[in-house]
């Protein structure tokens, strides 16, 4: 069942999104060779507590951390660790923030120092793909329009779209209906309605789109060891078009 959100509920989720976005902006200034994702994890825990928020991922289905920290060929759900990041790495920090029961979800991929031209292009295309998907988030459009906008752009740039992990509705819990694939056909799928709130979070690979799972049962990585990037926003469908609840101002 899709739970439509009232304007008041969307405003509460935007409050959570503002804190999440502010946290990402702080993280952007921290990323450099030598820092560890464990240091970022500790910073996020502290930042959220200081701002009256809690990390919704911690304890979710047994997950132990406030963040997912996915490095290089890790597609998603990487564990924070004490190993320092190196020049040329990329790292995706993904978190869900809870403020008084209202949730917001956003991931961002960061370049560590100077990265290769191919990697820089991957980041640029992945971020652009996110916003091309958001452009389709108007009342009356269909879910397939979002996926098609992302897939057609990404594949024309020579990259691939992960199929195993998709966007999702969000509200009082992390994962609600509807499901939002980042691939698909225009004019297909459910129609978008005012009050829907969901994530768009394309995960884009340099090589093949297939993934393999680590033995920890959480971390997914590319099947060919090539880099993967992800950018994610939480979006509300309004009568005036899409409202980004996690925009970094």
Backbone torsions as a table, in degrees:
resi	resn	phi	psi	omega
1	UNK	NA	134.7	177.0
2	UNK	-90.0	124.9	-179.4
3	UNK	-98.3	111.3	177.5
4	UNK	-77.3	139.0	-176.6
5	UNK	-99.4	143.0	176.3
6	UNK	-77.7	162.3	175.4
7	UNK	-54.4	-37.1	178.7
8	UNK	-65.6	-43.2	179.0
9	UNK	-64.6	-38.6	178.1
10	UNK	-65.2	-38.5	178.3
11	UNK	-64.0	-40.2	177.1
12	UNK	-64.5	-39.7	177.3
13	UNK	-66.5	-33.8	177.4
14	UNK	-67.3	-33.9	175.1
15	UNK	-59.6	-44.6	176.5
16	UNK	-63.6	-41.0	179.7
17	UNK	-63.5	-35.4	178.8
18	UNK	-64.8	-40.6	178.0
19	UNK	-67.0	-42.5	178.7
20	UNK	-60.9	-45.9	-179.6
21	UNK	-62.3	-41.4	178.2
22	UNK	-62.9	-36.5	178.0
23	UNK	-65.1	-44.5	178.0
24	UNK	-60.8	-38.5	179.3
25	UNK	-64.4	-35.2	175.8
26	UNK	-68.1	-41.6	179.6
27	UNK	-61.1	-40.2	-179.4
28	UNK	-54.9	-35.6	179.2
29	UNK	-78.4	-13.2	-179.0
30	UNK	-91.5	-23.1	-171.3
31	UNK	-70.3	120.0	176.9
32	UNK	-164.7	159.5	176.9
33	UNK	-56.0	135.2	178.1
34	UNK	103.9	-23.7	176.4
35	UNK	-76.9	151.8	177.3
36	UNK	-108.9	156.6	176.7
37	UNK	-70.6	-17.5	174.2
38	UNK	-69.2	-37.7	175.6
39	UNK	-63.6	-38.8	177.0
40	UNK	-65.4	-42.7	177.5
41	UNK	-56.0	-47.5	-179.2
42	UNK	-65.6	-38.1	177.9
43	UNK	-63.0	-45.5	-178.8
44	UNK	-60.8	-45.8	177.8
45	UNK	-54.7	-46.9	-178.2
46	UNK	-68.9	-43.4	-178.6
47	UNK	-60.7	-45.6	-178.7
48	UNK	-64.6	-42.7	179.4
49	UNK	-61.3	-41.6	-179.3
50	UNK	-67.5	-21.1	-177.4
51	UNK	-109.0	18.8	173.8
52	UNK	71.9	25.3	-178.9
53	UNK	-122.1	164.7	176.5
54	UNK	-130.1	152.8	179.1
55	UNK	-83.0	109.4	-174.4
56	UNK	-68.5	-24.9	-178.6
57	UNK	-70.0	-29.0	-176.0
58	UNK	-66.6	116.0	-177.5
59	UNK	94.9	-9.2	-179.5
60	UNK	-69.4	113.6	-178.2
61	UNK	52.2	32.8	177.6
62	UNK	87.9	2.1	178.5
63	UNK	-68.1	139.5	-168.0
64	UNK	-99.3	-6.6	-166.1
65	UNK	-122.2	159.6	176.6
66	UNK	-75.7	-25.7	-177.0
67	UNK	-126.9	158.0	158.8
68	UNK	-102.4	135.2	-176.6
69	UNK	-130.9	100.6	-171.0
70	UNK	-108.6	123.6	-171.4
71	UNK	-110.4	129.9	170.5
72	UNK	58.3	-101.2	-176.3
73	UNK	-85.9	0.4	176.4
74	UNK	-79.3	122.1	-177.8
75	UNK	-74.6	-46.8	-178.2
76	UNK	-164.8	165.2	173.3
77	UNK	63.7	31.2	171.6
78	UNK	-70.9	144.3	178.7
79	UNK	-82.3	140.0	169.2
80	UNK	-58.6	143.3	-177.4
81	UNK	-147.3	166.2	-174.8
82	UNK	-91.0	-0.2	177.4
83	UNK	-70.5	128.6	-178.7
84	UNK	-66.2	146.4	172.6
85	UNK	-75.9	148.8	-177.7
86	UNK	-111.7	155.7	172.9
87	UNK	-52.0	131.1	178.9
88	UNK	94.1	-10.4	175.3
89	UNK	-72.9	162.7	163.1
90	UNK	-125.4	151.0	-179.5
91	UNK	-141.6	130.6	177.0
92	UNK	-101.3	122.8	175.9
93	UNK	-106.9	119.9	-175.7
94	UNK	-121.5	133.0	178.8
95	UNK	-150.3	154.1	173.9
96	UNK	-119.3	126.7	-174.8
97	UNK	-109.4	136.2	178.4
98	UNK	-114.2	123.2	173.6
99	UNK	-126.0	106.9	179.6
100	UNK	53.4	39.3	175.6
101	UNK	90.4	-7.8	177.2
102	UNK	-97.6	134.7	-173.3
103	UNK	-111.2	153.5	169.9
104	UNK	-145.0	149.4	-171.2
105	UNK	-136.6	128.8	177.6
106	UNK	-156.0	138.7	174.7
107	UNK	-121.8	150.1	178.9
108	UNK	-143.9	137.8	177.1
109	UNK	-100.4	131.8	-177.0
110	UNK	-116.5	138.6	171.6
111	UNK	-81.5	137.3	178.4
112	UNK	-100.6	106.1	-175.9
113	UNK	65.6	-145.3	-179.6
114	UNK	-89.1	127.9	179.9
115	UNK	-111.3	167.8	-179.0
116	UNK	-67.4	163.7	177.8
117	UNK	-60.8	-40.6	179.3
118	UNK	-62.0	-43.6	-179.7
119	UNK	-66.4	-41.7	177.7
120	UNK	-60.5	-40.1	178.6
121	UNK	-66.6	-39.4	177.1
122	UNK	-58.0	-46.0	-179.1
123	UNK	-64.1	-43.6	-179.8
124	UNK	-61.9	-45.6	-178.2
125	UNK	-67.2	-40.9	-178.3
126	UNK	-64.6	-44.0	177.9
127	UNK	-64.5	-43.5	178.4
128	UNK	-61.7	-38.5	178.9
129	UNK	-61.1	-40.3	176.8
130	UNK	-57.0	-49.5	-175.8
131	UNK	-72.4	-28.1	174.0
132	UNK	-67.5	-35.9	174.4
133	UNK	-65.3	-42.8	-179.7
134	UNK	-62.2	-35.8	179.2
135	UNK	-58.0	-24.5	-179.4
136	UNK	-85.6	-1.4	-172.3
137	UNK	-87.2	63.9	176.7
138	UNK	-115.8	145.7	177.0
139	UNK	-49.3	133.8	177.7
140	UNK	94.3	-24.7	172.3
141	UNK	-68.4	169.2	-179.0
142	UNK	-113.6	159.0	-179.0
143	UNK	-58.5	-35.8	178.8
144	UNK	-61.5	-26.6	178.6
145	UNK	-65.0	-36.3	178.8
146	UNK	-65.2	-52.8	-178.0
147	UNK	-61.6	-40.3	-179.1
148	UNK	-65.1	-42.2	179.5
149	UNK	-59.9	-40.3	179.6
150	UNK	-70.9	-53.1	-174.3
151	UNK	-62.0	-45.7	-176.3
152	UNK	-64.0	-38.1	178.4
153	UNK	-69.4	-49.0	-175.4
154	UNK	-62.5	-46.3	-176.6
155	UNK	-68.8	-31.4	175.7
156	UNK	-66.0	-23.8	177.9
157	UNK	-89.5	0.3	174.7
158	UNK	91.3	9.8	179.0
159	UNK	-108.4	176.5	-178.4
160	UNK	-125.2	154.6	-177.2
161	UNK	-104.7	124.2	177.5
162	UNK	-62.3	136.4	-179.1
163	UNK	-100.3	-26.5	-169.4
164	UNK	-77.1	-18.7	-179.0
165	UNK	-128.8	132.3	-172.5
166	UNK	-136.1	172.9	174.7
167	UNK	-73.8	169.2	-171.9
168	UNK	-156.4	154.4	170.0
169	UNK	-62.4	154.5	179.8
170	UNK	-149.4	148.8	179.7
171	UNK	-169.0	-104.9	176.2
172	UNK	-80.1	-19.8	175.1
173	UNK	-126.9	163.4	-173.2
174	UNK	-65.5	-47.6	-173.8
175	UNK	-115.5	113.6	174.7
176	UNK	-124.5	175.8	168.2
177	UNK	-77.6	152.8	4.4
178	UNK	-90.0	166.3	170.9
179	UNK	-85.5	141.9	-175.8
180	UNK	-124.0	88.5	176.6
181	UNK	-67.1	152.5	178.1
182	UNK	-99.6	25.9	176.8
183	UNK	-150.6	162.3	178.2
184	UNK	145.6	-170.4	-175.1
185	UNK	-111.9	139.9	178.1
186	UNK	-66.3	145.7	178.2
187	UNK	78.9	6.9	-179.2
188	UNK	-113.4	155.3	176.9
189	UNK	93.0	-179.3	-178.3
190	UNK	-64.4	148.1	174.0
191	UNK	-77.9	144.0	177.0
192	UNK	-78.6	135.7	-178.4
193	UNK	-125.6	149.5	175.5
194	UNK	-55.5	133.4	-179.8
195	UNK	100.9	-14.0	173.3
196	UNK	-67.3	138.7	173.7
197	UNK	-132.4	126.9	-177.8
198	UNK	-154.8	169.1	176.6
199	UNK	-97.5	147.9	163.5
200	UNK	-118.9	125.9	-169.9
201	UNK	-150.4	61.2	-176.9
202	UNK	-58.1	131.4	172.6
203	UNK	-108.3	118.2	-169.0
204	UNK	-120.2	132.0	-176.3
205	UNK	-109.5	148.0	173.0
206	UNK	-66.8	-41.1	-177.0
207	UNK	-104.8	-130.4	-176.8
208	UNK	-71.7	153.9	-178.1
209	UNK	-82.2	-14.9	-175.9
210	UNK	-69.1	155.5	-178.4
211	UNK	-127.5	164.8	170.4
212	UNK	-131.9	152.5	-174.4
213	UNK	-102.0	136.0	174.6
214	UNK	-69.5	164.3	-178.3
215	UNK	-66.4	-17.6	179.1
216	UNK	-72.2	-8.0	177.2
217	UNK	78.6	1.4	-178.7
218	UNK	-118.0	-50.2	-168.8
219	UNK	-79.4	123.0	175.6
220	UNK	-103.1	139.3	178.2
221	UNK	-136.0	163.6	-178.0
222	UNK	-65.6	146.0	-175.8
223	UNK	-71.0	-23.0	-177.1
224	UNK	-107.8	5.8	176.9
225	UNK	78.9	7.2	179.6
226	UNK	-87.6	162.8	-172.7
227	UNK	-66.3	152.4	175.9
228	UNK	-135.6	140.3	179.3
229	UNK	-126.8	158.4	179.5
230	UNK	-149.9	136.5	168.6
231	UNK	-129.7	139.2	-173.5
232	UNK	-141.6	136.6	169.6
233	UNK	-127.6	156.3	167.8
234	UNK	-95.8	128.9	-171.9
235	UNK	-120.7	138.5	170.7
236	UNK	-111.7	136.3	175.4
237	UNK	-86.4	121.7	178.5
238	UNK	-124.8	167.7	179.0
239	UNK	-67.4	-16.0	179.0
240	UNK	-101.6	12.0	-179.7
241	UNK	108.9	-174.7	-177.4
242	UNK	-71.4	138.6	175.3
243	UNK	-113.2	118.3	179.0
244	UNK	-83.9	116.1	-175.5
245	UNK	-85.0	-12.7	-175.6
246	UNK	-121.4	22.1	-177.9
247	UNK	-62.6	136.1	178.2
248	UNK	-91.5	103.8	-173.5
249	UNK	-85.8	NA	NA
